[in-house]
């Protein structure tokens, strides 16, 4: 079983480390700009870092769900590769947003596209499982025949 999920687990750990890095950046920004908790407003530089972290945290559960579903039901290698692409895009998003609000756009669109691909792979994999398990119809055999 572990050989079927090790890549997904590795990408998950990298994602958690990335989230921790984003959290630390907010802590450093709070100190740098003198914004004490629970305040969430301050200089624009702080607010951009804070929003980038919050936005990334909001998408993280969605990312984990579709990463694991795509990996378990479709293909672990493809899901892990897409997961790495997503994490790279999120890092670029964070750094872009930190510099300027307009520099976040291309990475956010790219990471959203990766999420949609993971969602499609999840849906196809789950559909294939249901059809083959409950109806006895193997979609893959139809495409290869």
N, C-alpha and C positions, 0 to 999 in steps of 0.2 A: 504493500500500500504506500509506503513512504516514497518509493521510486516514482509514484504517480503524482506526488504533491511537493517534492523537494524544491522545484523551481518556483512554484507559487509561494511556498514558505519563505524562500530567499527574497523574493520581490516584496513580500509583505513586511519582512524585517527592514528592508531598505526604505520602504514607505514610512514605517514608524520612525526610523532614524531621521528621515527628511522632515517629518512633522516636528520632531524634537528640535531639530535645527531651526525651524521656523519659529517655534515657541521661544527659543533662546534669543533669536534676533529681536523679538518684541521686548524681552526683558532688557537687552542691551539698549534698545531704542528708548525705553522708558527712562533708563538711567541717563542716557545721553541728552535727552530733551526735557528731563525733569517732569515726566508725566507719571504721577503716582497712581497705583490702583485704588479705586475702581474706575478712575477716569479713562475714557477711551478717545478723548479729543485733545488735541494739542497742535503743535506745528504740523503743516502739511506733510513734512517728511516722516514724522511719527505716524500720522494717520494712514499714509500709504502702506507702511510696513505692517501696521496693525490690521488693516483691511486685507492685505495679501495673506497674512497668516489665518485670519478668520475664514476667508473664502476657501483657502486650501483645506482647512479643517472641515468645512461644511461638505466638501465634495469627497473627502476621504472615505466615509462609510459606503458611498455609492461605488467608488473605485474598488474597494475591497470586495463588495458583493459581486460585481460583474467580473472581476478578476478571477475569483474562485469558481464561480459558476462556469465561466468560459473554459477555465482550466480543467475542471472536473468533467464537464459534459461535452466539450468540443475538442480542445487540444491543449495540453499543458504548455508545450513549447511556444506555441503561438501566443497564448494568453500571457506567459511570462515576458515574451519579447514586447508585446503591446504594453504590458505593465511598466517595463523599463522606459519605453517611449513616453508613457504618461508621466512618470516621475521626472524625467528630464524636462518635459514640457512644463510641469509644475514648478520646477526649479527656475527655469527661464522666466516663467510668469512672475514668480516671487521677485527675482532680481530686476526684471523689467519694471514691475509696479513700484519697487523701491526707488528706482531712478526717476520714473515719470509715469503718470497714470496712462498715458497713451502707449507706452511700451509694453503694456500688459496684454494688449489685444491679440496680436498674432499667436503668442503662446496659449492664451485661453481658448482661442478657436481651435488650435491644434489639439490641445488636451481634451476638449469636448468631442472632437472627431474621434479620438482614440476611445473615449468612453462609449460612443455610439457603436464603434466596431466591436468592442468587447460585449456590449449588450446584444448586438446581432448574433455574435458567435454563441453567447449564452442561450439565446432564444432558439437558435437552430439546433444546438446540442440537446436542449431539453425537449424540443419537439421531436427530434430523432429518437430520443429515449422513450418518450411516451408512445410514439407510433410503433416502434419495434417491440416494446414490452407489452403493450395493451392491445394493439391491433395486429401485430405480427407483420407489419410492413417495414421493410428495411429501405430507407430512402437512399442510402449509399449504393445499394445494389441496383437501384433504378438508374442512378447516374452513371454507373460503370458498365451497365449492360448494353 
